[in-house]
Amino acid sequence: MSRRDEWRKVLDAELRRWSAKPADELIAELRDIQVYEVELDSKTYQVEVQILQNTNEYVQVMVSVDDGSLPASISPATEIFVCRK
């Protein structure tokens, strides 16, 4: 499995976790960028989650994952989702 495929597994799990939250919870938890590590199959991955837009109708959130290795981590695996208010 490639490095990006491994990142994708973590990204998919984090995306499911964050996108399941209601908009008001996302806004409260993401006042500042959230940066943390998760472990999967004895490997550590870096996760960043942040609000890109907070409008009257929706919240747009970005989730990014990488393993901290350079130069590959300069372009992390990233997904954006929208949560309607």
Backbone hydrogen bonds, N-H to C=O, Kabsch-Sander energy under -0.5 kcal/mol:
donor,donor_aa,acceptor,acceptor_aa,energy
6,E,2,S,-2.0
7,W,3,R,-2.3
8,R,4,R,-2.3
9,K,5,D,-1.6
10,V,6,E,-1.5
11,L,7,W,-3.0
12,D,8,R,-2.9
13,A,9,K,-1.7
14,E,10,V,-2.6
15,L,11,L,-2.8
16,R,12,D,-2.1
17,R,13,A,-2.0
18,W,14,E,-2.7
19,S,15,L,-2.6
20,A,16,R,-0.9
21,K,18,W,-1.4
25,E,22,P,-0.5
26,L,22,P,-2.2
27,I,23,A,-2.6
28,A,24,D,-1.9
29,E,25,E,-2.7
30,L,26,L,-2.2
31,R,28,A,-0.8
34,Q,49,V,-2.8
35,V,33,I,-0.6
36,Y,47,V,-2.2
38,V,45,Y,-2.3
40,L,43,K,-2.5
43,K,40,L,-1.5
45,Y,38,V,-3.0
46,Q,66,D,-3.1
47,V,36,Y,-3.2
48,E,64,S,-2.3
49,V,34,Q,-2.5
50,Q,62,M,-2.1
51,I,30,L,-0.5
52,L,60,Q,-3.4
53,Q,60,Q,-1.4
55,T,58,Y,-2.6
59,V,83,C,-2.3
60,Q,53,Q,-2.9
61,V,59,V,-0.5
61,V,81,F,-2.8
62,M,50,Q,-2.9
63,V,79,E,-2.8
64,S,48,E,-2.7
65,V,77,A,-2.5
66,D,46,Q,-1.8
73,S,69,S,-2.9
74,I,71,P,-1.9
75,S,72,A,-1.5
77,A,65,V,-2.4
79,E,63,V,-2.3
81,F,61,V,-2.5
83,C,59,V,-2.8
84,R,82,V,-0.5
85,K,57,E,-2.9
